[in-house]
């Protein structure tokens, strides 16, 4: 499905709104856009809605505001990703978006670190540096 000019403009708006976080950029993916900082995806734009990365540390903030997760259908089942709608107030304020974006970027970093730790379990540790106290 082709991306419309309206969707491109919304993605550009989101990127501009988040520039106070750092050199944020978007890339087309999944029929929408991924939002990245330092190569790490922490946002998802689908149908002119921004979804921000959540984990166990920041999910409560989204739930308390009644924000909804990004969902899609796969083989008749509803699938939920760990991305939740950005608060409306954040979509209108660079300062508010900076706080929400930073927390979501932190969630993306924690998720990546957790994946790395899980991926290293059971691997040969002989050649690793060790810390002695």
Residue frames as a rotation matrix with the C-alpha (Angstrom) as fourth column:
UNK 1
0.584 0.812 0.000 0.00
0.812 -0.584 0.000 0.00
0.000 0.000 -1.000 0.00
UNK 2
-0.177 -0.700 0.692 1.55
0.639 -0.616 -0.460 3.32
0.748 0.361 0.557 -1.04
UNK 3
-0.344 -0.053 -0.937 2.24
0.841 -0.461 -0.283 6.02
-0.418 -0.886 0.203 1.51
UNK 4
0.562 0.631 0.535 0.18
0.787 -0.607 -0.111 9.17
0.255 0.483 -0.837 0.98
UNK 5
-0.234 -0.599 0.766 1.52
0.282 -0.795 -0.536 12.72
0.930 0.091 0.355 1.04
UNK 6
0.522 0.504 0.689 -0.52
-0.522 -0.450 0.725 13.29
0.675 -0.737 0.028 4.21
UNK 7
0.954 -0.204 -0.222 1.28
0.299 0.724 0.621 10.38
0.034 -0.659 0.752 5.90
UNK 8
0.079 -0.974 0.213 4.68
0.849 -0.047 -0.526 11.69
0.522 0.223 0.823 4.76
UNK 9
-0.083 -0.043 0.996 3.83
-0.148 -0.987 -0.055 15.15
0.986 -0.152 0.075 6.12
UNK 10
0.861 0.420 0.288 2.73
-0.354 0.087 0.931 13.67
0.366 -0.903 0.224 9.46
UNK 11
0.674 -0.686 -0.274 5.98
0.734 0.665 0.138 11.69
0.087 -0.294 0.952 9.73
UNK 12
-0.207 -0.751 0.627 7.96
0.567 -0.614 -0.549 14.87
0.797 0.242 0.553 8.98
UNK 13
0.335 0.422 0.843 5.95
-0.436 -0.724 0.535 16.70
0.836 -0.546 -0.058 11.67
UNK 14
0.990 0.036 -0.139 6.75
0.094 0.570 0.816 13.98
0.109 -0.821 0.561 14.23
UNK 15
0.255 -0.967 -0.010 10.46
0.916 0.245 -0.318 14.09
0.310 0.072 0.948 13.36
UNK 16
-0.219 -0.292 0.931 10.50
0.121 -0.955 -0.271 17.89
0.968 0.054 0.245 13.73
UNK 17
0.652 0.588 0.478 8.59
-0.414 -0.252 0.874 17.66
0.635 -0.768 0.080 17.03
UNK 18
0.958 -0.249 -0.144 11.20
0.280 0.688 0.670 15.24
-0.067 -0.682 0.728 18.41
UNK 19
0.456 -0.845 0.281 14.37
0.280 -0.164 -0.946 17.08
0.845 0.510 0.162 17.38
UNK 20
0.370 -0.325 0.870 14.95
-0.798 -0.591 0.118 18.28
0.476 -0.738 -0.478 20.95
UNK 21
0.903 -0.060 0.425 15.65
-0.195 0.826 0.529 14.62
-0.383 -0.561 0.734 21.85
UNK 22
-0.211 -0.962 0.176 18.42
-0.066 0.193 0.979 14.34
-0.975 0.195 -0.104 19.28
UNK 23
-0.626 -0.093 -0.774 18.83
-0.743 -0.229 0.629 13.64
-0.236 0.969 0.075 15.55
UNK 24
-0.185 0.694 0.696 15.55
-0.007 0.707 -0.707 11.71
-0.983 -0.136 -0.126 15.23
UNK 25
-0.675 0.029 -0.737 14.64
-0.732 -0.154 0.664 10.38
-0.094 0.988 0.125 11.79
UNK 26
0.280 0.810 0.516 11.97
-0.525 0.579 -0.624 8.19
-0.804 -0.096 0.587 10.23
UNK 27
-0.862 -0.436 -0.259 12.16
-0.468 0.483 0.741 5.25
-0.198 0.759 -0.620 7.84
UNK 28
0.080 0.909 -0.409 9.36
-0.964 0.175 0.200 3.68
0.253 0.379 0.890 5.86
UNK 29
-0.931 -0.308 -0.193 8.39
-0.267 0.940 -0.213 0.27
0.247 -0.147 -0.958 7.15
UNK 30
-0.781 0.624 -0.028 5.32
0.539 0.650 -0.535 -1.93
-0.316 -0.433 -0.844 7.67
UNK 31
-0.078 0.793 0.604 3.12
0.866 -0.247 0.436 0.39
0.495 0.556 -0.668 5.61
UNK 32
0.950 0.295 -0.101 4.02
0.304 -0.802 0.514 3.26
0.070 -0.519 -0.852 7.94
UNK 33
0.322 -0.872 0.369 7.19
-0.302 -0.464 -0.833 4.69
0.897 0.156 -0.413 9.45
UNK 34
0.435 -0.340 -0.834 9.61
0.867 0.409 0.285 3.71
0.244 -0.847 0.473 12.17
UNK 35
0.816 -0.219 0.535 10.98
-0.291 -0.955 0.052 6.56
0.500 -0.198 -0.843 14.31
UNK 36
0.548 -0.732 -0.404 14.67
0.742 0.649 -0.170 6.20
0.387 -0.207 0.899 15.17
UNK 37
0.795 -0.523 0.306 17.42
-0.591 -0.781 0.200 7.80
0.134 -0.340 -0.931 17.23
UNK 38
-0.132 -0.957 0.259 20.99
-0.945 0.201 0.258 6.50
-0.299 -0.210 -0.931 17.03
UNK 39
-0.647 -0.127 -0.752 19.78
-0.560 0.748 0.356 3.54
0.517 0.651 -0.556 14.98
UNK 40
-0.938 0.331 -0.105 17.31
0.305 0.645 -0.701 2.49
-0.164 -0.689 -0.705 17.68
UNK 41
-0.467 0.852 0.237 13.60
0.093 -0.219 0.971 2.38
0.880 0.475 0.022 16.84
UNK 42
-0.915 0.174 -0.365 11.50
0.366 -0.023 -0.930 3.90
-0.171 -0.984 -0.043 19.62
UNK 43
-0.308 0.859 -0.409 8.42
-0.435 -0.509 -0.742 5.04
-0.846 -0.050 0.531 17.74
UNK 44
-0.751 0.217 0.624 6.03
0.599 0.621 0.505 3.76
-0.278 0.753 -0.596 15.11
UNK 45
-0.546 0.601 -0.584 3.77
-0.558 -0.781 -0.281 5.84
-0.625 0.172 0.761 12.89
UNK 46
-0.841 0.395 0.369 0.73
0.536 0.702 0.469 4.12
-0.074 0.592 -0.802 11.42
UNK 47
-0.041 0.892 0.450 -2.23
0.852 -0.204 0.482 5.87
0.522 0.403 -0.752 9.80
UNK 48
-0.135 -0.131 0.982 -1.15
-0.020 -0.991 -0.135 9.28
0.991 -0.038 0.131 11.12
UNK 49
0.923 0.289 0.253 -0.88
-0.264 -0.002 0.965 8.06
0.280 -0.957 0.075 14.70
UNK 50
-0.115 -0.992 0.051 2.37
-0.614 0.031 -0.788 8.02
0.781 -0.121 -0.613 16.66
UNK 51
0.935 0.252 -0.248 3.00
0.007 0.686 0.727 5.04
0.353 -0.682 0.640 18.92
UNK 52
0.198 -0.885 0.421 5.87
-0.865 -0.359 -0.350 5.10
0.461 -0.295 -0.837 21.42
UNK 53
-0.191 -0.402 -0.895 7.90
-0.007 0.913 -0.409 2.16
0.982 -0.072 -0.177 22.76
UNK 54
0.458 0.338 0.822 6.88
-0.830 -0.169 0.532 0.82
0.318 -0.926 0.203 26.16
UNK 55
-0.382 -0.456 -0.803 8.34
0.026 0.864 -0.503 -1.66
0.924 -0.213 -0.318 28.61
UNK 56
0.157 0.497 -0.853 7.62
0.833 0.398 0.385 -2.58
0.531 -0.771 -0.352 32.22
UNK 57
-0.581 -0.477 -0.659 9.16
0.779 -0.561 -0.280 0.71
-0.236 -0.676 0.698 33.44
UNK 58
-0.934 0.179 -0.309 7.01
-0.219 -0.971 0.097 3.15
-0.283 0.159 0.946 31.45
UNK 59
-0.721 0.692 -0.034 3.87
0.406 0.461 0.789 1.15
0.562 0.555 -0.614 30.55
UNK 60
-0.280 0.635 -0.719 1.97
0.928 -0.013 -0.373 2.37
-0.246 -0.772 -0.586 33.63
UNK 61
-0.652 -0.016 -0.758 2.18
0.019 -1.000 0.005 6.00
-0.758 -0.012 0.652 32.43
UNK 62
-0.894 0.324 -0.309 0.46
-0.350 -0.075 0.934 5.06
0.279 0.943 0.180 29.16
UNK 63
-0.539 0.703 -0.463 -2.15
0.653 0.696 0.298 2.88
0.532 -0.142 -0.835 30.89
UNK 64
-0.488 0.323 -0.811 -3.01
0.685 -0.434 -0.585 5.63
-0.541 -0.841 -0.009 33.40
UNK 65
-0.647 0.219 -0.731 -3.89
-0.434 -0.893 0.117 7.94
-0.627 0.392 0.673 30.51
UNK 66
0.307 0.831 0.464 -5.95
-0.065 0.504 -0.861 5.25
-0.950 0.234 0.209 28.78
UNK 67
0.006 -0.396 -0.918 -3.63
-0.950 -0.288 0.118 5.20
-0.311 0.872 -0.378 25.77
UNK 68
0.830 0.462 0.312 -4.04
-0.324 0.855 -0.406 2.22
-0.455 0.235 0.859 23.45
UNK 69
-0.164 -0.908 0.385 -1.41
-0.059 0.399 0.915 -0.17
-0.985 0.127 -0.119 22.08
UNK 70
-0.221 0.008 -0.975 -0.69
-0.970 -0.111 0.219 -0.64
-0.106 0.994 0.032 18.41
UNK 71
-0.102 0.254 0.962 -2.46
-0.143 0.953 -0.267 -3.79
-0.984 -0.165 -0.061 17.25
UNK 72
-0.336 0.071 -0.939 -2.77
-0.942 -0.028 0.335 -5.65
-0.003 0.997 0.076 13.97
UNK 73
0.669 0.629 0.397 -4.41
-0.583 0.775 -0.246 -8.84
-0.462 -0.067 0.884 12.70
UNK 74
-0.461 -0.769 -0.443 -2.34
-0.884 0.442 0.152 -11.93
0.079 0.462 -0.883 11.93
UNK 75
-0.817 0.191 -0.545 -4.08
0.012 0.949 0.315 -15.14
0.577 0.251 -0.777 10.88
UNK 76
0.104 0.993 -0.058 -7.31
0.246 0.031 0.969 -13.91
0.964 -0.115 -0.241 12.43
UNK 77
0.290 -0.090 -0.953 -5.67
0.955 0.094 0.282 -13.13
0.064 -0.991 0.114 15.78
UNK 78
0.881 -0.042 0.471 -5.18
-0.040 -0.999 -0.015 -9.63
0.471 -0.005 -0.882 17.17
UNK 79
0.156 -0.921 -0.356 -1.49
0.916 0.270 -0.296 -9.04
0.369 -0.280 0.886 17.85
UNK 80
0.992 0.126 -0.007 -0.26
0.115 -0.882 0.457 -6.29
0.051 -0.455 -0.889 20.18
UNK 81
0.148 -0.978 0.147 3.15
0.559 -0.040 -0.828 -4.64
0.816 0.205 0.541 19.92
UNK 82
0.131 -0.199 -0.971 4.96
0.959 -0.222 0.174 -2.87
-0.250 -0.955 0.162 22.75
UNK 83
-0.923 -0.245 0.298 4.14
0.326 -0.908 0.264 0.52
0.206 0.341 0.917 21.23
UNK 84
-0.089 0.906 -0.414 1.36
0.923 -0.081 -0.375 2.70
-0.374 -0.416 -0.829 22.67
UNK 85
0.456 0.388 0.801 -0.32
0.704 -0.708 -0.058 5.84
0.544 0.590 -0.596 21.36
UNK 86
-0.746 -0.666 0.017 1.49
0.561 -0.643 -0.521 9.05
0.358 -0.379 0.854 22.20
UNK 87
-0.154 0.699 -0.699 -0.50
0.780 -0.348 -0.520 11.41
-0.606 -0.625 -0.492 24.45
UNK 88
0.520 0.466 0.715 -2.35
0.820 -0.506 -0.267 14.14
0.237 0.726 -0.646 22.56
UNK 89
0.948 -0.164 -0.273 -0.64
-0.020 -0.887 0.462 16.85
-0.317 -0.432 -0.844 24.66
UNK 90
0.052 -0.987 0.155 2.77
0.198 0.162 0.967 15.52
-0.979 -0.019 0.204 23.59
UNK 91
-0.047 -0.008 0.999 1.75
0.977 0.210 0.047 15.82
-0.210 0.978 -0.002 19.94
UNK 92
0.719 0.422 0.553 1.30
0.538 -0.841 -0.057 19.56
0.441 0.339 -0.831 20.44
UNK 93
0.882 -0.413 0.226 4.36
-0.467 -0.706 0.532 20.43
-0.060 -0.575 -0.816 22.52
UNK 94
0.353 -0.847 -0.397 8.04
-0.235 0.330 -0.914 19.86
0.906 0.416 -0.083 21.83
UNK 95
-0.405 -0.519 0.753 8.79
-0.827 -0.143 -0.543 20.09
0.389 -0.843 -0.371 25.56
UNK 96
0.285 0.590 0.755 6.20
-0.809 0.571 -0.141 17.48
-0.514 -0.570 0.640 26.53
UNK 97
0.928 0.037 -0.372 7.20
-0.283 0.720 -0.634 15.26
0.245 0.693 0.678 23.61
UNK 98
-0.013 -1.000 -0.016 10.84
-0.643 0.021 -0.766 15.43
0.766 0.000 -0.643 24.73
UNK 99
-0.343 -0.076 0.936 9.91
-0.903 0.301 -0.306 13.82
-0.258 -0.951 -0.172 28.06
UNK 100
0.619 0.656 0.432 7.73
-0.485 0.751 -0.448 11.10
-0.618 0.067 0.783 26.50
UNK 101
0.810 -0.355 -0.466 10.20
-0.369 0.309 -0.877 10.46
0.456 0.882 0.119 23.68
UNK 102
-0.212 -0.940 0.267 13.14
-0.833 0.031 -0.553 10.16
0.511 -0.339 -0.790 26.07
UNK 103
-0.118 0.230 0.966 11.27
-0.775 0.587 -0.235 7.63
-0.621 -0.776 0.109 28.22
UNK 104
0.872 0.476 0.110 10.35
-0.288 0.683 -0.671 5.62
-0.394 0.554 0.733 25.13
UNK 105
0.452 -0.807 -0.379 13.92
-0.556 0.078 -0.828 5.74
0.698 0.585 -0.413 23.84
UNK 106
-0.379 -0.546 0.747 14.98
-0.925 0.230 -0.301 4.45
-0.008 -0.806 -0.592 27.27
UNK 107
0.402 0.607 0.686 12.47
-0.532 0.764 -0.364 1.60
-0.745 -0.218 0.630 26.91
UNK 108
0.922 -0.106 -0.373 13.97
-0.306 0.392 -0.867 0.73
0.238 0.914 0.329 23.51
UNK 109
-0.023 -0.998 0.055 17.49
-0.765 -0.018 -0.644 0.72
0.643 -0.057 -0.763 24.99
UNK 110
-0.266 -0.023 0.964 16.43
-0.855 0.467 -0.225 -1.48
-0.444 -0.884 -0.144 27.90
UNK 111
0.759 0.605 0.239 14.66
-0.397 0.722 -0.567 -3.90
-0.516 0.335 0.788 25.55
UNK 112
0.683 -0.579 -0.445 17.74
-0.413 0.197 -0.889 -4.15
0.603 0.791 -0.105 23.33
UNK 113
-0.308 -0.821 0.482 20.01
-0.890 0.069 -0.451 -4.70
0.337 -0.567 -0.751 26.35
UNK 114
0.096 0.446 0.890 17.68
-0.708 0.659 -0.254 -7.44
-0.700 -0.606 0.379 27.61
UNK 115
0.952 0.244 -0.183 17.71
-0.296 0.588 -0.753 -9.14
-0.076 0.771 0.632 24.18
UNK 116
0.263 -0.940 -0.220 21.52
-0.626 0.007 -0.780 -9.00
0.734 0.342 -0.586 24.15
UNK 117
-0.373 -0.372 0.850 21.76
-0.915 0.302 -0.269 -10.58
-0.157 -0.878 -0.453 27.60
UNK 118
0.493 0.637 0.592 19.33
-0.480 0.767 -0.426 -13.35
-0.725 -0.074 0.684 26.63
UNK 119
0.899 -0.160 -0.408 21.23
-0.349 0.301 -0.887 -13.95
0.264 0.940 0.215 23.39
UNK 120
-0.031 -0.999 0.033 24.51
-0.750 0.001 -0.661 -14.35
0.660 -0.045 -0.749 25.29
UNK 121
0.277 0.164 0.947 23.20
-0.860 0.482 0.168 -16.92
-0.429 -0.861 0.274 27.79
UNK 122
0.752 0.038 0.658 24.82
0.011 0.998 -0.070 -20.29
-0.659 0.059 0.750 27.38
UNK 123
0.858 -0.510 -0.054 27.55
-0.112 -0.083 -0.990 -19.05
0.501 0.856 -0.128 25.07
UNK 124
0.347 -0.836 -0.425 31.18
0.874 0.453 -0.178 -19.86
0.341 -0.310 0.888 25.72
UNK 125
0.985 0.061 0.162 32.47
-0.007 -0.920 0.391 -17.23
0.173 -0.386 -0.906 28.13
UNK 126
0.528 -0.837 -0.143 36.13
0.802 0.436 0.408 -18.39
-0.279 -0.331 0.902 28.21
UNK 127
-0.317 -0.745 0.587 37.44
0.910 -0.414 -0.034 -15.52
0.268 0.523 0.809 26.09
UNK 128
0.571 0.574 0.587 35.53
0.355 -0.817 0.454 -12.77
0.740 -0.051 -0.670 27.84
UNK 129
-0.542 -0.674 0.502 37.18
-0.155 -0.506 -0.848 -10.28
0.826 -0.538 0.170 30.14
UNK 130
0.236 0.600 -0.764 36.31
0.745 0.394 0.539 -10.88
0.624 -0.697 -0.353 33.76
UNK 131
0.183 -0.075 0.980 35.93
-0.440 -0.898 0.013 -8.41
0.879 -0.434 -0.198 36.54
UNK 132
-0.018 -0.220 -0.975 37.61
0.754 0.638 -0.158 -9.25
0.657 -0.738 0.154 39.80
UNK 133
0.688 0.328 0.647 36.97
-0.149 -0.809 0.569 -7.36
0.710 -0.488 -0.508 42.97
